[in-house]
Amino acid sequence: MLMLLILLFKITRAQDHPPKGSNIANLKLQKFAGSWISINQKDTIWLKLKVENIKFPGSLELTGDVIIGYIKYLKGKQQIFDNMSKSNLLHSNGASSILAGLNQKGDTITGTLRDQLKNKSLALTLALSKSEKLLSFFFNLH
């Protein structure tokens, strides 16, 4: 009985939230920041990623570092989407398309890609190569 009580205590303690008003800094996100380009046959995608300290929704009044991003997408010569001109705005203005970095495992972070034209969000994974010179990005189209 005592062993069960000790295990139960350890499990519940591992799920504690940061204290109200905390700032969750993540210096490891900086390696994702920058301009990235992918050219695949006729598709060209530019990503501009930056680290920003934002206020998280909820009652704990937490702030923390995340990756926010902006996209320009060309299919051939036709521009499908471009919000790069808004990359100087803060996340709170709602102009960014990418929000990631809350869940990080090594050189991989997950987040969401918001399609502002269709008003829906897609799961997103960003993964850096070991040399940190290549960025892979994957969208989960549900």
N, CA, C and O atoms as a DFTB+ gen file, in Angstrom:
568 C
 N C O
     1  1       0.824      -1.190       0.000
     2  2       0.000       0.000       0.000
     3  2       0.872       1.260       0.000
     4  3       0.587       2.221      -0.714
     5  1       1.932       1.244       0.804
     6  2       2.842       2.385       0.865
     7  2       3.521       2.610      -0.484
     8  3       3.683       3.754      -0.909
     9  1       3.922       1.527      -1.163
    10  2       4.564       1.636      -2.473
    11  2       3.628       2.267      -3.491
    12  3       4.068       3.094      -4.289
    13  1       2.361       1.907      -3.488
    14  2       1.379       2.478      -4.399
    15  2       1.212       3.971      -4.133
    16  3       1.106       4.760      -5.072
    17  1       1.189       4.354      -2.884
    18  2       1.067       5.752      -2.514
    19  2       2.278       6.564      -2.981
    20  3       2.113       7.686      -3.459
    21  1       3.471       6.026      -2.854
    22  2       4.688       6.701      -3.309
    23  2       4.674       6.849      -4.823
    24  3       5.017       7.917      -5.328
    25  1       4.289       5.812      -5.567
    26  2       4.217       5.886      -7.033
    27  2       3.178       6.909      -7.474
    28  3       3.414       7.679      -8.404
    29  1       2.040       6.914      -6.814
    30  2       0.993       7.861      -7.152
    31  2       1.472       9.297      -6.935
    32  3       1.192      10.172      -7.755
    33  1       2.184       9.543      -5.848
    34  2       2.709      10.872      -5.568
    35  2       3.693      11.319      -6.643
    36  3       3.647      12.468      -7.085
    37  1       4.582      10.423      -7.068
    38  2       5.561      10.773      -8.097
    39  2       4.883      11.084      -9.423
    40  3       5.306      12.003     -10.124
    41  1       3.859      10.353      -9.777
    42  2       3.161      10.579     -11.044
    43  2       2.466      11.932     -11.027
    44  3       2.549      12.682     -12.000
    45  1       1.790      12.250      -9.945
    46  2       1.079      13.525      -9.913
    47  2       2.040      14.708      -9.835
    48  3       1.728      15.768     -10.378
    49  1       3.165      14.575      -9.199
    50  2       4.136      15.667      -9.102
    51  2       4.749      15.976     -10.466
    52  3       5.098      17.128     -10.726
    53  1       4.889      14.993     -11.334
    54  2       5.505      15.206     -12.643
    55  2       4.630      16.057     -13.555
    56  3       5.112      16.535     -14.582
    57  1       3.377      16.258     -13.217
    58  2       2.459      16.999     -14.071
    59  2       2.198      18.419     -13.574
    60  3       1.253      19.065     -14.027
    61  1       3.009      18.906     -12.662
    62  2       2.831      20.262     -12.147
    63  2       3.016      21.283     -13.266
    64  3       3.839      21.109     -14.165
    65  1       2.232      22.343     -13.185
    66  2       2.358      23.454     -14.127
    67  2       3.329      24.480     -13.552
    68  3       3.534      24.532     -12.339
    69  1       3.923      25.291     -14.414
    70  2       4.768      26.380     -13.891
    71  2       3.918      27.320     -13.037
    72  3       2.709      27.418     -13.247
    73  1       4.524      28.000     -12.093
    74  2       3.762      28.941     -11.261
    75  2       3.139      30.057     -12.104
    76  3       3.671      30.432     -13.149
    77  1       2.033      30.567     -11.644
    78  2       1.329      31.658     -12.316
    79  2       2.295      32.813     -12.573
    80  3       3.062      33.198     -11.690
    81  1       2.251      33.360     -13.781
    82  2       3.104      34.485     -14.142
    83  2       4.491      34.105     -14.627
    84  3       5.311      34.989     -14.873
    85  1       4.781      32.813     -14.772
    86  2       6.118      32.365     -15.197
    87  2       6.389      32.678     -16.661
    88  3       5.469      32.806     -17.469
    89  1       7.669      32.798     -16.983
    90  2       8.132      32.921     -18.360
    91  2       8.924      31.662     -18.693
    92  3       9.861      31.302     -17.980
    93  1       8.544      30.998     -19.778
    94  2       9.200      29.760     -20.181
    95  2      10.122      30.076     -21.361
    96  3       9.698      30.075     -22.516
    97  1      11.371      30.344     -21.049
    98  2      12.357      30.670     -22.091
    99  2      12.864      29.389     -22.732
   100  3      12.999      28.366     -22.061
   101  1      13.145      29.441     -24.033
   102  2      13.680      28.283     -24.746
   103  2      14.722      28.765     -25.750
   104  3      14.391      29.063     -26.897
   105  1      15.963      28.839     -25.323
   106  2      17.036      29.324     -26.190
   107  2      17.321      28.383     -27.353
   108  3      17.903      28.805     -28.352
   109  1      16.925      27.126     -27.246
   110  2      17.179      26.155     -28.313
   111  2      16.358      26.423     -29.567
   112  3      16.673      25.897     -30.634
   113  1      15.312      27.231     -29.453
   114  2      14.498      27.547     -30.628
   115  2      15.223      28.452     -31.617
   116  3      14.872      28.483     -32.797
   117  1      16.221      29.181     -31.154
   118  2      16.919      30.140     -32.007
   119  2      17.499      29.487     -33.260
   120  3      17.589      30.134     -34.304
   121  1      17.889      28.225     -33.176
   122  2      18.483      27.563     -34.340
   123  2      17.471      27.347     -35.477
   124  3      17.874      27.074     -36.608
   125  1      16.172      27.463     -35.196
   126  2      15.147      27.347     -36.240
   127  2      14.888      28.685     -36.929
   128  3      14.337      28.721     -38.030
   129  1      15.280      29.772     -36.291
   130  2      14.989      31.108     -36.812
   131  2      15.793      31.379     -38.081
   132  3      16.936      30.942     -38.218
   133  1      15.175      32.101     -38.996
   134  2      15.851      32.477     -40.230
   135  2      14.940      32.326     -41.424
   136  3      13.750      32.046     -41.281
   137  1      15.500      32.512     -42.598
   138  2      14.761      32.366     -43.851
   139  2      15.129      31.034     -44.486
   140  3      16.304      30.682     -44.591
   141  1      14.114      30.307     -44.904
   142  2      14.291      28.984     -45.494
   143  2      13.533      28.934     -46.809
   144  3      12.478      29.555     -46.941
   145  1      14.059      28.200     -47.784
   146  2      13.397      28.079     -49.085
   147  2      13.422      26.621     -49.536
   148  3      14.403      25.905     -49.333
   149  1      12.313      26.199     -50.156
   150  2      12.214      24.864     -50.732
   151  2      11.722      25.009     -52.170
   152  3      10.688      25.624     -52.429
   153  1      12.485      24.428     -53.102
   154  2      12.085      24.430     -54.513
   155  2      11.948      22.980     -54.933
   156  3      12.917      22.221     -54.913
   157  1      10.742      22.603     -55.312
   158  2      10.446      21.225     -55.674
   159  2       9.676      21.233     -56.992
   160  3       8.475      21.500     -57.010
   161  1      10.352      20.946     -58.068
   162  2       9.781      21.012     -59.409
   163  2       9.148      22.381     -59.633
   164  3       9.877      23.350     -59.847
   165  1       7.827      22.499     -59.592
   166  2       7.180      23.785     -59.856
   167  2       6.757      24.529     -58.594
   168  3       6.319      25.676     -58.678
   169  1       6.879      23.902     -57.436
   170  2       6.478      24.539     -56.190
   171  2       7.670      25.204     -55.515
   172  3       8.752      24.624     -55.425
   173  1       7.457      26.429     -55.044
   174  2       8.476      27.134     -54.280
   175  2       7.828      27.645     -53.000
   176  3       6.794      28.313     -53.031
   177  1       8.455      27.317     -51.873
   178  2       7.942      27.759     -50.573
   179  2       9.063      28.469     -49.823
   180  3      10.148      27.918     -49.640
   181  1       8.789      29.687     -49.396
   182  2       9.697      30.440     -48.537
   183  2       9.094      30.457     -47.141
   184  3       7.894      30.679     -46.976
   185  1       9.920      30.225     -46.152
   186  2       9.513      30.357     -44.753
   187  2      10.409      31.388     -44.086
   188  3      11.623      31.386     -44.290
   189  1       9.826      32.252     -43.304
   190  2      10.594      33.143     -42.451
   191  2      10.157      32.834     -41.028
   192  3       9.004      33.056     -40.657
   193  1      11.090      32.321     -40.240
   194  2      10.795      31.902     -38.874
   195  2      11.547      32.787     -37.887
   196  3      12.707      33.133     -38.111
   197  1      10.886      33.147     -36.805
   198  2      11.555      33.928     -35.762
   199  2      11.038      33.496     -34.395
   200  3       9.933      32.971     -34.262
   201  1      11.858      33.729     -33.399
   202  2      11.497      33.417     -32.023
   203  2      10.813      34.646     -31.433
   204  3      11.289      35.773     -31.576
   205  1       9.695      34.404     -30.771
   206  2       9.000      35.497     -30.106
   207  2       8.508      35.002     -28.750
   208  3       8.107      33.847     -28.607
   209  1       8.543      35.866     -27.782
   210  2       8.035      35.553     -26.454
   211  2       6.587      36.033     -26.406
   212  3       6.320      37.233     -26.477
   213  1       5.652      35.086     -26.284
   214  2       4.225      35.428     -26.357
   215  2       3.514      35.068     -25.055
   216  3       4.028      34.308     -24.235
   217  1       2.340      35.625     -24.890
   218  2       1.481      35.288     -23.755
   219  2       0.624      34.099     -24.174
   220  3      -0.022      34.127     -25.222
   221  1       0.623      33.052     -23.344
   222  2      -0.182      31.866     -23.628
   223  2      -1.610      32.090     -23.139
   224  3      -1.828      32.768     -22.135
   225  1      -2.583      31.518     -23.853
   226  2      -3.964      31.638     -23.379
   227  2      -4.145      30.838     -22.086
   228  3      -3.443      29.854     -21.855
   229  1      -5.065      31.256     -21.271
   230  2      -5.341      30.536     -20.036
   231  2      -5.212      31.425     -18.821
   232  3      -4.844      32.596     -18.913
   233  1      -5.520      30.844     -17.691
   234  2      -5.590      31.622     -16.455
   235  2      -4.270      31.690     -15.695
   236  3      -4.185      32.388     -14.685
   237  1      -3.229      30.976     -16.159
   238  2      -1.962      30.987     -15.432
   239  2      -1.082      32.189     -15.769
   240  3      -0.046      32.391     -15.136
   241  1      -1.481      32.983     -16.754
   242  2      -0.721      34.171     -17.152
   243  2       0.731      33.827     -17.465
   244  3       1.652      34.493     -16.991
   245  1       0.929      32.785     -18.263
   246  2       2.269      32.347     -18.650
   247  2       2.702      33.029     -19.935
   248  3       1.881      33.329     -20.801
   249  1       4.003      33.270     -20.049
   250  2       4.596      33.717     -21.299
   251  2       5.709      32.733     -21.642
   252  3       6.220      32.027     -20.772
   253  1       6.076      32.696     -22.915
   254  2       7.145      31.782     -23.289
   255  2       7.587      31.971     -24.721
   256  3       6.907      32.607     -25.527
   257  1       8.742      31.405     -25.020
   258  2       9.319      31.479     -26.360
   259  2       8.664      30.458     -27.278
   260  3       8.463      29.304     -26.899
   261  1       8.336      30.892     -28.484
   262  2       7.801      30.030     -29.530
   263  2       8.401      30.471     -30.861
   264  3       9.011      31.536     -30.964
   265  1       8.220      29.646     -31.858
   266  2       8.555      30.017     -33.237
   267  2       7.284      30.518     -33.899
   268  3       6.255      29.843     -33.871
   269  1       7.353      31.693     -34.490
   270  2       6.266      32.144     -35.348
   271  2       6.835      32.270     -36.755
   272  3       8.029      32.507     -36.937
   273  1       5.972      32.109     -37.738
   274  2       6.494      32.100     -39.093
   275  2       5.534      32.663     -40.122
   276  3       4.332      32.803     -39.897
   277  1       6.125      32.976     -41.252
   278  2       5.427      33.582     -42.378
   279  2       5.796      32.794     -43.630
   280  3       6.885      32.229     -43.720
   281  1       4.882      32.761     -44.590
   282  2       5.043      31.892     -45.757
   283  2       4.768      32.655     -47.047
   284  3       3.907      33.532     -47.115
   285  1       5.539      32.283     -48.064
   286  2       5.220      32.667     -49.439
   287  2       5.237      31.381     -50.245
   288  3       6.223      30.645     -50.227
   289  1       4.147      31.109     -50.953
   290  2       4.012      29.860     -51.704
   291  2       3.664      30.159     -53.157
   292  3       2.656      30.800     -53.452
   293  1       4.522      29.680     -54.059
   294  2       4.282      29.803     -55.499
   295  2       4.090      28.418     -56.100
   296  3       4.861      27.500     -55.820
   297  1       3.069      28.272     -56.918
   298  2       2.859      27.049     -57.687
   299  2       3.129      27.442     -59.130
   300  3       2.295      28.059     -59.793
   301  1       4.324      27.065     -59.603
   302  2       4.791      27.591     -60.879
   303  2       5.084      29.070     -60.691
   304  3       5.862      29.447     -59.814
   305  1       4.463      29.907     -61.511
   306  2       4.615      31.354     -61.354
   307  2       3.418      31.984     -60.656
   308  3       3.398      33.191     -60.416
   309  1       2.425      31.169     -60.331
   310  2       1.223      31.683     -59.680
   311  2       1.407      31.743     -58.162
   312  3       1.728      30.741     -57.523
   313  1       1.201      32.917     -57.609
   314  2       1.303      33.078     -56.160
   315  2       0.025      32.559     -55.513
   316  3      -1.070      33.038     -55.807
   317  1       0.174      31.576     -54.630
   318  2      -0.962      31.002     -53.935
   319  2      -1.197      31.719     -52.606
   320  3      -2.337      31.992     -52.230
   321  1      -0.122      32.016     -51.913
   322  2      -0.239      32.659     -50.601
   323  2       1.047      33.420     -50.310
   324  3       2.138      32.981     -50.675
   325  1       0.906      34.568     -49.649
   326  2       2.098      35.343     -49.254
   327  2       1.734      36.272     -48.099
   328  3       0.938      37.196     -48.264
   329  1       2.317      36.022     -46.942
   330  2       2.151      36.962     -45.836
   331  2       3.510      37.458     -45.322
   332  3       3.623      37.918     -44.187
   333  1       4.536      37.356     -46.175
   334  2       5.886      37.805     -45.802
   335  2       5.931      39.289     -45.451
   336  3       6.725      39.704     -44.607
   337  1       5.087      40.087     -46.091
   338  2       5.116      41.533     -45.820
   339  2       4.689      41.852     -44.387
   340  3       4.920      42.960     -43.903
   341  1       4.072      40.891     -43.712
   342  2       3.618      41.095     -42.332
   343  2       4.608      40.533     -41.311
   344  3       4.312      40.495     -40.117
   345  1       5.782      40.095     -41.774
   346  2       6.723      39.428     -40.871
   347  2       7.347      40.362     -39.842
   348  3       8.024      39.902     -38.922
   349  1       7.130      41.656     -39.984
   350  2       7.635      42.589     -38.977
   351  2       6.628      42.808     -37.846
   352  3       6.926      43.513     -36.882
   353  1       5.433      42.207     -37.957
   354  2       4.404      42.354     -36.933
   355  2       4.573      41.302     -35.835
   356  3       5.208      40.270     -36.051
   357  1       4.010      41.565     -34.677
   358  2       4.046      40.628     -33.563
   359  2       2.965      39.561     -33.714
   360  3       1.974      39.760     -34.416
   361  1       3.170      38.444     -33.055
   362  2       2.197      37.346     -33.083
   363  2       0.811      37.816     -32.637
   364  3      -0.200      37.352     -33.164
   365  1       0.761      38.713     -31.692
   366  2      -0.521      39.189     -31.167
   367  2      -1.373      39.887     -32.226
   368  3      -2.580      40.043     -32.038
   369  1      -0.759      40.312     -33.343
   370  2      -1.519      40.930     -34.434
   371  2      -2.216      39.908     -35.317
   372  3      -3.011      40.280     -36.180
   373  1      -1.931      38.622     -35.114
   374  2      -2.607      37.564     -35.865
   375  2      -2.156      37.408     -37.304
   376  3      -2.865      36.790     -38.098
   377  1      -1.018      37.938     -37.660
   378  2      -0.560      37.908     -39.047
   379  2       0.270      36.681     -39.391
   380  3       0.432      36.361     -40.568
   381  1       0.800      35.985     -38.386
   382  2       1.680      34.848     -38.676
   383  2       0.873      33.619     -39.082
   384  3      -0.285      33.467     -38.692
   385  1       1.491      32.752     -39.865
   386  2       0.862      31.511     -40.305
   387  2       1.332      30.314     -39.505
   388  3       0.641      29.296     -39.457
   389  1       2.490      30.414     -38.875
   390  2       3.083      29.284     -38.172
   391  2       3.238      29.624     -36.694
   392  3       3.694      30.711     -36.338
   393  1       2.854      28.687     -35.846
   394  2       3.099      28.769     -34.415
   395  2       3.611      27.399     -33.996
   396  3       2.889      26.407     -34.096
   397  1       4.854      27.341     -33.529
   398  2       5.465      26.048     -33.193
   399  2       6.460      26.216     -32.056
   400  3       6.828      27.331     -31.686
   401  1       6.884      25.092     -31.516
   402  2       7.955      25.105     -30.540
   403  2       7.547      24.778     -29.124
   404  3       8.403      24.658     -28.248
   405  1       6.254      24.630     -28.879
   406  2       5.833      24.263     -27.528
   407  2       6.195      22.817     -27.232
   408  3       6.404      22.449     -26.076
   409  1       6.267      22.007     -28.262
   410  2       6.627      20.600     -28.115
   411  2       7.903      20.373     -28.911
   412  3       7.869      20.325     -30.141
   413  1       9.026      20.235     -28.220
   414  2      10.318      20.092     -28.885
   415  2      10.994      18.811     -28.432
   416  3      11.084      18.518     -27.240
   417  1      11.465      18.058     -29.411
   418  2      12.260      16.860     -29.138
   419  2      13.535      16.984     -29.950
   420  3      13.546      16.710     -31.150
   421  1      14.597      17.394     -29.298
   422  2      15.878      17.556     -29.987
   423  2      15.800      18.615     -31.056
   424  3      15.529      19.781     -30.772
   425  1      16.039      18.208     -32.287
   426  2      16.034      19.135     -33.412
   427  2      14.713      19.114     -34.175
   428  3      14.668      19.483     -35.349
   429  1      13.643      18.687     -33.520
   430  2      12.320      18.637     -34.137
   431  2      11.321      19.365     -33.249
   432  3      11.276      19.153     -32.037
   433  1      10.524      20.224     -33.870
   434  2       9.445      20.895     -33.149
   435  2       8.147      20.699     -33.906
   436  3       8.144      20.514     -35.123
   437  1       7.059      20.740     -33.183
   438  2       5.747      20.623     -33.806
   439  2       4.939      21.871     -33.512
   440  3       5.239      22.634     -32.593
   441  1       3.919      22.054     -34.310
   442  2       3.053      23.205     -34.128
   443  2       1.921      23.179     -35.119
   444  3       1.472      22.111     -35.535
   445  1       1.456      24.359     -35.501
   446  2       0.351      24.455     -36.448
   447  2       0.709      25.417     -37.582
   448  3       1.464      26.374     -37.410
   449  1       0.145      25.125     -38.722
   450  2       0.215      25.991     -39.890
   451  2      -1.218      26.446     -40.144
   452  3      -2.097      25.633     -40.431
   453  1      -1.439      27.736     -40.036
   454  2      -2.782      28.275     -40.205
   455  2      -2.958      28.752     -41.636
   456  3      -2.235      29.631     -42.105
   457  1      -3.928      28.161     -42.324
   458  2      -4.289      28.582     -43.675
   459  2      -5.332      29.687     -43.532
   460  3      -6.516      29.420     -43.328
   461  1      -4.872      30.930     -43.643
   462  2      -5.759      32.064     -43.399
   463  2      -6.822      32.208     -44.486
   464  3      -7.898      32.744     -44.219
   465  1      -6.546      31.741     -45.703
   466  2      -7.524      31.852     -46.776
   467  2      -8.687      30.891     -46.578
   468  3      -9.836      31.235     -46.857
   469  1      -8.393      29.687     -46.096
   470  2      -9.440      28.674     -45.885
   471  2      -9.902      28.610     -44.434
   472  3     -10.793      27.828     -44.102
   473  1      -9.305      29.421     -43.575
   474  2      -9.641      29.485     -42.156
   475  2      -9.598      28.111     -41.482
   476  3     -10.538      27.706     -40.800
   477  1      -8.480      27.407     -41.693
   478  2      -8.282      26.137     -40.998
   479  2      -6.811      25.962     -40.666
   480  3      -5.949      26.635     -41.230
   481  1      -6.537      25.054     -39.748
   482  2      -5.172      24.814     -39.303
   483  2      -4.739      23.392     -39.601
   484  3      -5.547      22.464     -39.583
   485  1      -3.459      23.234     -39.874
   486  2      -2.869      21.937     -40.169
   487  2      -1.752      21.667     -39.171
   488  3      -1.072      22.592     -38.725
   489  1      -1.565      20.398     -38.821
   490  2      -0.438      20.032     -37.965
   491  2       0.853      20.222     -38.754
   492  3       0.899      19.950     -39.953
   493  1       1.889      20.685     -38.084
   494  2       3.156      21.016     -38.732
   495  2       4.304      20.440     -37.922
   496  3       4.291      20.488     -36.692
   497  1       5.297      19.894     -38.612
   498  2       6.534      19.449     -37.974
   499  2       7.699      20.113     -38.692
   500  3       7.771      20.092     -39.921
   501  1       8.610      20.701     -37.925
   502  2       9.834      21.293     -38.452
   503  2      11.009      20.515     -37.875
   504  3      11.110      20.351     -36.659
   505  1      11.900      20.034     -38.747
   506  2      13.040      19.238     -38.289
   507  2      14.315      19.757     -38.923
   508  3      14.392      19.911     -40.142
   509  1      15.318      20.028     -38.092
   510  2      16.624      20.475     -38.568
   511  2      17.527      19.282     -38.827
   512  3      17.459      18.272     -38.126
   513  1      18.378      19.408     -39.850
   514  2      19.390      18.377     -40.096
   515  2      20.455      18.483     -39.007
   516  3      20.499      19.467     -38.267
   517  1      21.299      17.481     -38.913
   518  2      22.366      17.498     -37.896
   519  2      23.304      18.685     -38.077
   520  3      23.844      19.207     -37.101
   521  1      23.498      19.111     -39.315
   522  2      24.370      20.264     -39.565
   523  2      23.654      21.590     -39.317
   524  3      24.281      22.650     -39.330
   525  1      22.345      21.530     -39.091
   526  2      21.489      22.697     -38.883
   527  2      21.467      23.624     -40.087
   528  3      21.188      24.816     -39.956
   529  1      21.765      23.069     -41.273
   530  2      21.739      23.877     -42.493
   531  2      20.516      23.561     -43.353
   532  3      20.199      24.314     -44.273
   533  1      19.825      22.455     -43.063
   534  2      18.632      22.079     -43.806
   535  2      17.457      21.958     -42.847
   536  3      17.590      21.420     -41.748
   537  1      16.313      22.461     -43.272
   538  2      15.100      22.379     -42.475
   539  2      14.079      21.582     -43.271
   540  3      13.766      21.932     -44.409
   541  1      13.566      20.528     -42.688
   542  2      12.473      19.767     -43.305
   543  2      11.182      20.216     -42.644
   544  3      11.126      20.421     -41.431
   545  1      10.151      20.366     -43.454
   546  2       8.861      20.700     -42.861
   547  2       7.790      19.815     -43.470
   548  3       7.778      19.554     -44.673
   549  1       6.904      19.365     -42.619
   550  2       5.858      18.426     -42.994
   551  2       4.521      18.973     -42.516
   552  3       4.404      19.468     -41.395
   553  1       3.512      18.879     -43.382
   554  2       2.166      19.304     -43.023
   555  2       1.308      18.060     -42.970
   556  3       1.417      17.178     -43.822
   557  1       0.458      17.996     -41.967
   558  2      -0.454      16.881     -41.831
   559  2      -1.818      17.347     -42.330
   560  3      -2.513      18.102     -41.649
   561  1      -2.193      16.896     -43.515
   562  2      -3.468      17.301     -44.111
   563  2      -4.557      16.333     -43.677
   564  3      -4.688      15.259     -44.265
   565  1      -5.331      16.676     -42.677
   566  2      -6.399      15.793     -42.193
   567  2      -7.541      15.826     -43.172
   568  3      -8.552      15.154     -42.965
